[in-house]
Amino acid sequence: MANDSIQYNIGLLIYPGMTQLDITGPQQVFSWMPNTCVHMLWKTLEPVTSSDNLSILPTTTFNDCPQLDVICVPGGATGQVEMMRDVMVLSFLQQQAKSAKFVTSVCSGSLILAAAGLLQGYRAGCHWAFRDQLAMLGVEVVNERVVVDGDRITGGGVTAGIDFGLVVAAKLCGEDTAKMIQLLLEYNPAPPFDTGSPEMAGEVLVEKVKKLGEQLIEASLIETQQAAIRLGIHP
């Protein structure tokens, strides 16, 4: 984007089968950042359908993408598993990571970053159902809403994307701007139930949710094991 007023280029990877809130939460925050261009990135400019059937339009292809200050990878359903072995996607992330100020993810997007060899040796977060898999890829897994380790910033599951976005905004534009954005969005979480983490939800509910996502968890585990072999990581 040839615009002298643009100070930061933020790239949000979108892909078929992603979790849309992993991207739309941070995007809402980033849209309020001054002098910032947000790129919705994919291989083509054709609409991308999320895991919940929401269509999102890419704005920038990999080939046309400028050097990014921030690259962000969302998690997803089966799409996340496919991205962990997609050579074009992994190569694009590796290339952008060389010059980006921050390499980031939300939810199980950290598994994609790790599959690209970009999180080994770092502290990072992930959706609770995939923490053990992230650890298999040489990552120090941390149970926090947002984890900052140098130039790596990773968010926990799904809704943590808003918290993540505010942390990135503070890093780039300062806390005053991030606080203003938080107020503009009236981001003041007060969930109706105390079941938003496995620690709070209890074993019975945790097992029900695991059962619901059993096929995805198993497919992701297989791909994680393959990625570990490819990266030369041994348990």
C-alpha positions in Angstrom: 0.0 0.0 0.0 1.7 3.2 -1.2 0.6 5.6 1.5 3.0 7.8 3.4 0.6 7.9 6.4 0.9 4.2 6.9 3.3 3.5 9.8 2.4 -0.2 10.5 1.4 -3.1 8.3 -0.4 -5.8 10.1 -1.2 -9.1 8.3 -3.9 -11.5 9.4 -3.7 -14.9 7.8 -7.1 -16.2 6.8 -7.8 -19.7 5.5 -10.7 -22.1 4.9 -11.9 -23.6 8.2 -10.4 -21.0 10.4 -12.1 -19.8 13.6 -13.4 -16.4 12.5 -13.4 -14.8 16.0 -9.6 -15.5 16.2 -9.3 -12.9 13.4 -12.3 -10.6 13.7 -11.6 -9.9 17.4 -8.0 -8.6 16.8 -9.1 -7.0 13.5 -11.7 -4.9 15.4 -8.9 -3.7 17.7 -6.4 -3.0 14.9 -8.9 -1.1 12.9 -8.8 1.7 15.5 -5.0 1.9 15.5 -3.8 5.1 13.9 -1.6 5.0 10.7 -2.1 1.2 10.4 -3.1 -0.9 7.4 -4.6 -4.3 8.2 -4.2 -6.9 5.5 -6.4 -10.0 5.3 -4.0 -12.5 3.8 -4.6 -15.5 1.6 -3.3 -17.2 -1.5 -6.0 -15.6 -3.7 -8.6 -12.9 -3.4 -11.5 -15.4 -3.4 -13.7 -15.5 -0.4 -12.6 -17.7 2.5 -15.2 -19.6 4.5 -14.6 -20.0 8.2 -15.5 -23.1 10.3 -18.8 -21.5 11.2 -19.6 -20.7 7.5 -18.8 -17.0 7.7 -17.3 -15.7 4.4 -14.4 -13.3 4.7 -12.8 -11.5 1.8 -9.0 -11.4 1.5 -7.5 -8.0 0.8 -4.0 -9.0 -0.1 -2.4 -12.1 -1.6 0.8 -13.7 -0.4 2.5 -12.5 -3.6 1.4 -8.9 -3.2 2.0 -8.7 0.6 4.4 -6.0 1.8 6.9 -6.5 4.6 4.7 -6.8 7.7 5.3 -5.3 11.1 3.0 -7.9 12.6 2.0 -11.3 11.2 -0.9 -13.0 13.0 -2.1 -16.6 12.6 -5.6 -17.8 13.8 -6.6 -21.2 14.9 -9.4 -23.2 13.4 -11.1 -26.6 12.9 -9.8 -28.9 10.2 -8.4 -25.9 8.4 -5.8 -25.5 11.1 -4.6 -29.1 10.7 -4.3 -28.5 6.9 -2.3 -25.3 7.4 0.2 -27.1 9.6 1.3 -29.0 6.4 0.7 -26.4 3.8 4.1 -25.7 2.3 3.0 -22.4 0.7 1.6 -21.1 4.0 4.5 -22.2 6.1 7.0 -20.7 3.7 5.1 -17.4 3.7 5.1 -17.3 7.5 8.8 -18.1 7.6 9.6 -15.3 5.1 7.6 -12.7 6.9 8.9 -13.6 10.3 12.4 -12.7 9.2 11.6 -9.0 9.3 8.4 -8.7 11.3 8.5 -6.8 14.6 6.1 -9.3 16.1 5.2 -12.9 15.1 1.9 -13.7 16.6 -1.1 -16.1 16.9 -4.4 -16.6 18.5 -5.8 -19.9 19.8 -4.5 -23.0 18.1 -2.8 -20.7 15.5 0.3 -21.2 17.6 0.4 -24.8 16.4 0.8 -23.5 12.8 3.6 -21.1 13.9 5.3 -24.0 15.6 4.9 -26.2 12.6 6.6 -23.5 10.6 9.5 -23.7 13.1 8.8 -20.2 14.5 8.0 -20.9 18.2 10.6 -23.5 19.3 12.3 -22.4 22.5 9.7 -19.6 23.1 7.0 -19.3 25.8 3.6 -19.3 24.1 -0.1 -19.8 24.7 -2.8 -21.8 23.0 -6.3 -23.1 23.3 -6.5 -25.3 26.4 -7.4 -28.4 24.4 -4.2 -28.2 22.4 -1.6 -27.2 25.0 -0.1 -30.7 25.2 0.3 -30.8 21.4 2.0 -27.4 21.4 4.5 -28.7 24.0 5.3 -31.6 21.6 6.7 -29.0 19.2 9.4 -27.7 21.5 7.4 -24.8 22.9 7.2 -23.8 26.5 3.5 -23.7 27.0 2.0 -21.1 29.3 -1.5 -21.0 30.7 -2.1 -17.3 30.3 -4.6 -15.2 28.3 -1.8 -13.5 26.4 1.9 -14.5 26.4 4.7 -12.2 25.4 8.1 -13.6 24.8 10.4 -11.1 23.0 9.0 -10.6 19.5 6.5 -13.5 19.9 3.0 -12.7 21.1 0.4 -15.5 21.4 -3.1 -15.5 22.7 -5.1 -18.2 24.3 -8.4 -19.6 23.0 -10.7 -17.8 20.7 -12.0 -14.8 22.8 -8.5 -14.1 24.0 -8.0 -12.5 20.6 -9.4 -9.2 21.9 -7.0 -9.2 24.8 -4.2 -10.1 22.4 -5.1 -7.3 20.0 -5.0 -4.7 22.8 -1.6 -6.0 23.9 -0.3 -5.6 20.3 -1.9 -2.1 20.1 -0.1 -1.1 23.3 3.3 -2.4 21.9 3.0 -0.5 18.7 1.0 2.6 19.6 1.4 2.9 23.4 -0.8 2.1 26.3 -2.8 5.3 26.1 -4.0 4.4 22.6 -4.7 0.8 23.6 -6.7 2.0 26.6 -8.7 4.3 24.4 -9.5 1.4 22.0 -10.6 -0.8 24.9 -13.0 1.9 26.0 -14.3 2.5 22.5 -15.1 -1.2 22.3 -16.5 -1.2 25.8 -14.4 -4.3 26.5 -15.2 -5.1 30.1 -15.8 -8.8 30.2 -18.4 -10.1 32.7 -19.3 -13.6 31.6 -22.6 -15.1 32.7 -21.0 -18.3 33.8 -17.8 -19.3 35.5 -16.9 -22.0 33.0 -14.5 -20.1 30.7 -11.5 -22.2 31.5 -11.0 -25.9 32.2 -9.7 -25.1 35.7 -13.0 -23.3 36.5 -15.4 -25.5 34.5 -14.7 -28.8 36.2 -13.8 -32.3 35.0 -17.3 -33.3 33.8 -17.8 -30.3 31.5 -14.2 -30.5 30.3 -14.7 -34.1 29.2 -17.9 -33.2 27.4 -16.2 -30.5 25.4 -13.2 -32.8 24.6 -15.7 -35.4 23.4 -17.4 -32.8 21.2 -14.0 -31.9 19.6 -12.6 -35.4 19.6 -12.1 -35.8 15.9 -10.3 -32.4 15.5 -8.1 -33.1 18.5 -7.1 -36.5 17.1 -6.4 -35.1 13.6 -4.4 -32.3 15.1 -2.4 -34.7 17.2 -1.4 -36.7 14.1 -0.3 -33.6 12.3 1.6 -32.4 15.3 3.5 -35.6 15.5 4.3 -35.4 11.8 5.5 -31.8 12.2 7.7 -32.8 15.2 9.4 -35.4 13.0 9.8 -32.9 10.1 11.4 -30.4 12.5 13.6 -33.0 14.1 12.0 -32.6 17.5 12.1 -35.7 19.7 10.1 -36.3 22.9 
